[in-house]
Amino acid sequence: KAGMIAPDQTTFAFLRGLPLAPQGAELDEAIAYWSTLASDPGAAFDKEISLDVSALAPQVTWGTNPGQVAAISDVVPGPAEFWRFLAAPFVYDDAGYLFAIGLVVMLFGSELEGRIGTVAAVVLFLACGSLGILGAFAIDDQRGVDAVISGGNGIALGAVAAFWVSGRREAQARGERLDWIPVGVAAVVLVLLPLVVATASPWAGPIGAAVGAIAGLAVRGGSRE
């Protein structure tokens, strides 16, 4: 949706009379210069493409890159598309990715649920996934992207982080040590998932883990009665 096209008489006629366009002799001088902005006669190109744009509606932009363009008759995406961030943690197009996320949540989430309760655990998972995707969009500046990017690793890493932080405090209170090996293996796998799953966000996981760790700090020692 971006390119340089030599101006023609239609363009010049459109500019005449516009408030911010040159007027009178200045416009004639500008048109004389603009008319030189064309390919040299007899110029050779590697490839020539002819496009029929007779049915193409006028295009408008709402951003700063060619992807942020829509026809004047289309709807410009609004900033309040909260569904994108709420749905992204649950959108998967890779069965292996879904299995890995589900397995981690099952292993660590069930124990975490026993500590903080079902409602709190569900809210935590939603927060880790949604805030992870929200942060990923902010970091990658993906405003205007139509595809929803999978953020399940934000949920899973958030569950692992909350499990580790809250469990470590509980174990210390009992004078015990929490086994870090399964936690470490799960965390490494989740962090590396975006390398093999194209739709997995590399930022959603660490951000979700940070949210989970903060939540784990808020959990007081001892299981839920």
C-alpha positions, 0 to 999 in steps of 0.5 A: 500500500505504499509507492511513488506515482508521478502526478498527473492532470487529475492531481493538479486539478484537485490541488487548485483552490485548496487552502494549503496548496500554492496559489496562482503563479506559485502553483503553476511553478510547482506544477512545472516542477512536479511534472518532471517527477516521472521516469525518464523516457525509454527507462528500462525496468526489471518488471512492469506491472499494470493494475486496474484501480478503477474500482479501488476506493480512496485510501486513508491512513490512521497511523505511521506505516503502510499497514495502517491504511484502509479504504475510506468506506471501511471501519478504522480499527479502534483502540478499544479492541479489548477482545484482542487481548482477552482472546489471545491467550486462548488462541492456538494454531499449533497442537504441540503449543496447546499441549505444552501450555495445557500440561504446565497449567495442569501441573502447576495451576492445580497446586496454585489453585489449592493455595489461592482458590479457584476464582483467584486462580482464574483471575490470575491466569486471565491477568497473566495472559491478557497483560502479557499480550498487551505488553507484547503489542506495546513492545512490538508496536503491533497496533493495526495488526489483524491477527491475534497472537497466541499468548498462552505462554503468558498464562503458563509462565505466570502460573509457574512464577506464582507457584514458585514464589508462593510455594517457596515462601510456604516451604521456607516457613516450614523449614523445607526446600522447594524442588526447583528442577521441574519449575526450571524445566517448565520455565525454559521450555515456555521461554523457548516456545516462541522459537518454534511456534511462529504465533507465540509471542516472545514477550507475553511469557516474561510479562506473564511471569512477572505478573505471576511472581507479583501475585505469588508475593501477595499470597500468604503462606499456608494453603487455603482453608 
